[in-house]
Each structure stands twice: as C-alpha cells, then as structure tokens.
Amino acid sequence: MRRDSTRCSPPCRHHPPDARLPRRDIHISCEVEQPDGGPGPWFELWIDDRYELSSRWLWRCEDRVLGRLNRWTLDATPDRLHLHAGLVSRNDHAVLVVGPSGAGKSTLVAALVLDGWTYHTDEMIGIDLATGALHGHPRALTLKPGSWGLFELPTLRDARRMPSRARAHLPPGELGGASSDAIESCTTIVFVRPGNAWPALETMAPVQAAAGLMAESLDAERAGPAGMQRIVELASTTPSFSLTTGELDATVGLLRPALTGERRSPVSADRFGPPLSGSASAFHAAVLGWAIGNAGLLYDTNTGTLLQLDHMGAETSRLLFSSDRSTPS
C-alpha cells in the first residue's frame, strides 16, 4: 500500500489570524487504498501529533480544521466578545451579517464580496471589549449544497461533481478581496432569515437588534457585563435590518441602498442596575438593565437570560433599581 502525505498550514494562510493564536502543526495523510482494501483515497487528519479523524472525503478534514480554528481563536482572545456573524466592508462602510446556522449568512457574504465588498469573515467576529473594534478572521467560506449552483466558481463546480459532499470550503481569493484588518465601527447590521422567491427588508428597533446579537453571541457569559454593554452600544448606534432572503440577485439589489445609505442618529441607551465593578445591587446582584430608546432589556449575568421590556417595563425596572440603591442595607 503506497502512502502519500502532505503537511499543510491552517486555512487562509495568506491572511494570518490573530498573532496571539498558538502555532499549530496540521498534518493530513492520504492513502491510495481504504483500510478495508477498497478504492482510495483515504485521508487521516492529525493536529499537533494528535489523531483527529479518518475519512475518504478531504472536505471532512477541512471542516474539522476550520472548526478548530474558530475554537482556537475564541480561546486565544478572551478580551473580545465573539458573535456568530459575517463581516464585509467597502470604503467607509462595514456590514455585520448575523443569523443562525442555515439562515444563509455565508451565501449572502459571498454574494456581497462578488458585488465589490471586501471579505473579513463569514463565521465569527470578535468585538474588542475595550475599544469596540470589530475583528474578522478571514478563512474559507463554508457553503452548503443549496448555494453551490448560485456561483460559477471553480471550487463549487468541483463540489457539484461530488454528490456525497455536504460542504464546500471556498477560498476567499475566488471571490475577490479579503482583509484581516480590524474595523473601527460597524455601519449596518443585517439579520438574515431564509425566505421564498422574493426578498423583504424591514427596519429593526435597537432593542430587537440587541436581542438578536445576544442570541448569536458565542461567549457572552465569559465577557460578562462589559460584553453586554458592547452589544447594546452596537445595537443603539447602528441601523439594523431584518432580511428575508429570496432570489440572490434580487436580495443583493434590495440591500444595496440600505448598506450604503446615510447613517441615522444613535438611539439613547442608558444602563441601570449594579455597577460594572464594586458592590452589586440588592435588587438582584446579577441583573443589569438598559433603557434603549422607548424600550429596554434586562440581562441576568448568571443565567444568560435576556428579557425585552416595553417602555413601561423599562421605566418600572429603572425605578426599582434606583429605589433599591437608595435603601440602606
């Protein structure tokens, strides 16, 4: 049995990840026959001399490496709040694309990059807790079969010839420009949800945007109150939209004016509850609140529970916290 092997760098080696990431030794070996004597190839993935998986499909090895890359990045940057989101930029505009797995984030990000935007990530961004800067992590875009026919690109043409393949990993270079530069501030947030043939775009209230960002946070418990404060600031200062996707060209056409339009004035967002440091409120030691415009949020830092409030609820909660702080213990 002949055995060929190759030693490879992490994906997106032309756009290095954060310098704090540890160096990893990724090794993929390829055998021309399967272990049972069947036709090859057969791949094995090792990371730092630790066995990860065996598969006849190289894409499964790629998938595992990309997943590990996300985990390493998250662990290496505890001073950031991480969101499950994509990020693209053009000139002085930066767009955050948010949504759960399967909503169409990566497909939309790919379409925007082909439309002239610069790729930062389609999977995870880190928000600096001290400055609010957004850090993307350029890596191969992961696209599922439903998106492969939407783009005429070499990697996707190859993927369509492999019916057993569940994911394709698209190098950013096939789409256009990519960057690992930090973004000082976001200018638009788009929350993506799958739809039918025709797209629809609706404005979101800041309190809804904050709740949507919180739902896609990956380490809000670790980031604590400072992380939630960054989410509220981002939602209250950035125009946000709910996008129901449809036919891809029509979706991008519908989005264009919103992504490059005039920036609206920030909405007032006032925090109430125990301070970020020092003694906590007896009202509830772990609960923080924000009045955002004419609505509000309550966030339990112990359980990660987030409660949206109408105007009356926000004002009542603010009064309860104020009363509690003025009451001697």
N, C-alpha and C positions, 0 to 999 in steps of 0.2 A: 504494500500500500504506500503510495507516494504521498508525502505530506508537505504542503507549501504553507508558509506563514508570512504574515506581514505585521509590522509594528506601526501603529498609527497614533497621531495626535488627537486630542479631543476635537469634536466638530467645530467648524468656524475658526480654524487656526489662524486665518488671516485677520481676524478681529479678536484679539486676545481678551479673555474675560478679566474680571477684577484682579488686580495684582495680588490681592490677599488670598486668592484661591490657591490651595496647595497643588504642587505639581503631581500629576497622575501618570502612571505607566499603563497604557491601554494596549492590549495585545489580542489580535484576532488571528486564529489559525484556521486554515482551510484544508480539509482532506478531500481527495478526489472520490472517495467512496464513503458511504454511510457506515456506521458501526456494524449494522446487520448485513453488510455486503451489498446493499442496494446501490443504485447510482448516486453519485455525489452531485454537487459538492456538499460538504458538511462543515459548519462553522462552529468554533468554540471561542467564547469571549472570556478574557481574563483582565482584571483590573487590579493593579498593584500586587501581582502574583496571586490573586485570589480568584478562583473559578466563579464565573457568573452564570453562564448558560451555554447550552449547545442547541443548534438549530440548523436545518437545511436552508434557512432563509437568512440572508445577510441583514435584511431590514429589521429583523428582531434584535440583532446585536446593536444596530444603530439606535433603535428605540430605547434599549436599556441604557446605552451610553448617554443619550440626551436626557433621560430621566435622572440619571445620576448627576449629570451636570447641573440640573436645576437644584438638586438637593445640596450639592457642594456649595453652590452659590449662596443659597439661603443660609446654610450653616456658617459660611465664612463672613457674612455681612450682618451681624446682629444689630448694628446701628441703623438698620433700614427696616421699614415695613414693606413686605412683599405682597404684590397683588397678582392674581391670575389674569393677565391682561396683555394686549399687544400695544406697541407704540410705534408711530411713524411721524416724520417731521418734514417740513418743506419751508424754506425761508424762515420767517419768524413764527410759524405755526407748528404746533405739536398736538397730535391727536392720540388720546388714550382709547383703545378699543377693548371693552370689557364684556365678559359673558362667560357662562359655564361651558364646560366641555361639550362639544357637539353643537354649539349655537352658531358657529360659522365665523369665529374670530379670525382664524388663520386664513380662511378663504378671502375674507374682506381685506385683511392686511396685505395679502398677496396682490389683490386687485388694485389697492391703493398704491403700492410700490410700482406696479406696472403703469399706473397713471401718473407717475412722476414724483411720488413721495419717497423719502429715504427710510429704509428699514432699520429699526432698532431691536425689536423682538416681536414674536407672536405668542409668547407663552408666559413670561414673568417679568415684572418690573420691580425695582426697589426704590422706595421713597426715602430719602435721607431724613432721619428724624430731626436733625439739627437745622438743615437748610431748606428742606422741601424739594430739593432737586430730584429729578427722575433719572434712574439708571436702567437702561435696557441691557439685555445680554444677547447680542446677535448670535444666532445658532441656526441650524437648518430648520425650516418651517415644516411642521408635521401636518400633512394633508391626508384626509380620508378619501376612499374611492369616489364618493359623491362629488368631489371637487376636481377630480383628475381630468374630466372632459371639458372643464371650463378654461383651461390654459393650454396653449400649444407650446410646451417646454420639453426639452429632452428627457429630464428625469421622469416626468409624468407620462410621456409617451412610452418609456420603458416600463413603467409601473402598470400601464393598461394591458401590457402583454403578459402580465403575471396574475392570473385570476385568484391565486391563493394569497396574494399580498393584501394586508389590511391597512397599511400606512405607507406613505411615500414621504421621504425626507428631502426637501427641496433646498438646495444651496441658495443662499440669498443672491449670489452672483448671477444666477439665471434670471432673476427678476430685475435687477438694477442696483442702485446704490445701497450700501449698508454702512452703519456707523455705530461705534461703541461710545461715542461722546455722551456726556450727561446733558440732560435738558433742564434748563433753569426752571421753567414753569410750563404747565400744560395749558393749551388754549381752547380745547374742546374735548369733551368726554362723550363717547358713543357706546351705549349699552345695546348689545346685539341679541336678537332672538330670531329663530328661524320662522319663516312665513311661507307664503304661497307665491304665485307668479308675479304679483306686483308689490313693490316695497312701500313702506309707510314710515314716516318720520314724525315724532312727536317731541315737544319740549318737556323736559323733566324738571320738577321742582327740586331745589337744592337738598331738601330733606330726603326726597326719594333717591337722589344721586348718592347721598351719603350712605343710605341703607344698602344701595346696590354695590357700592365699593366695599362696604364692610362684608357683604356676603361673599365676595371674591378675594378676601384677604387670606393669606396663607399662614401668617404668624402674628395675628392681632393680639393674642394672649401674651406672647413674648414682648411685643412692642409696648403693650400696656396703654395707659392714658395718653402718652405722647404720640403713639400711633393713631389713636382715635382722633386726637386733635388735628393731626395732619390730614386725615380723611375728611373731617369737617371743613377744614380750611380749603382743601381742594374742591370739594363739592360746592361750597358757598362762593367761590371766586371764579368758577369755570362754567361756561354754558354747557349744559348736558342734554342729550337727546336719547330717546328710545327708538331704535331702528328695527323694524320688522323687515327682514331681508326678502328679496324676490329675485327676479332675473338680474344677473350680475351687473351688466352694463347699466340697466335702469337704476339699480341700487347706488352705484357709484355716481351716476349723474344726479340723483336726488340728493346725495350727500355733499357734493362739491360746494354749493353756496353756504351750507352750514359750517363747513370746515374752514373756510377762508373768510367768513363774514366778520362784521365788526364785533368786538368784544363788549359784552354787556357789563354794567357796573356790578361790583361784588355785592352780595347779599349779606346783611349783618348777621354775624354768628357769635353769640355771647355764651361763654361757658359758665355753668353754675355747679355747685357741689363741692366736695373736698378738694383742696389744692393738690397740684401735681406732686408736691413734696410737703412734709410736715404733718401735723395732726389731721386725721380724717374726720369727716362729719359723723355725728352720732345718728343722723337720719338714716344713713346706710354707708358703712365705711368703704364700700367698693363701688358705689353707684355714682356715675358722672352724668351731667346733663348739659344740653346745648339748646339754646333758643336760636333757631335758624329762620330768619325772616318771620313769617307768621305761623311757624310750626316749630317742632322740636324733636329731640331724641333723648332717651335715657339709655345709658350703657352700663351694664353690670360687668366690671372688670374681672370678677371671679368666675362667672359662668359664660361670658361672651354673649350674653343675651342683649339684644337691641330692641328697643320699643319706640315706635314712631308716635308722636304726640300731635294733636291738633293745637290750635292757638290756646284754647282754654287749658288743655293739659299742660302745655309748656309753661304758661303763666302760673298755674297752680303748683307745679313742681318747683319752679323758681322760688315762690313764696315759702313753700315748705322748707327748702334748704336754707333760705335766709332766716326763717324763724328758728330753725334748729341751731344755727351758728350763734344766734343771739341769746340762746338759753343756756344758763350756767350748767355745767355737768356736775 
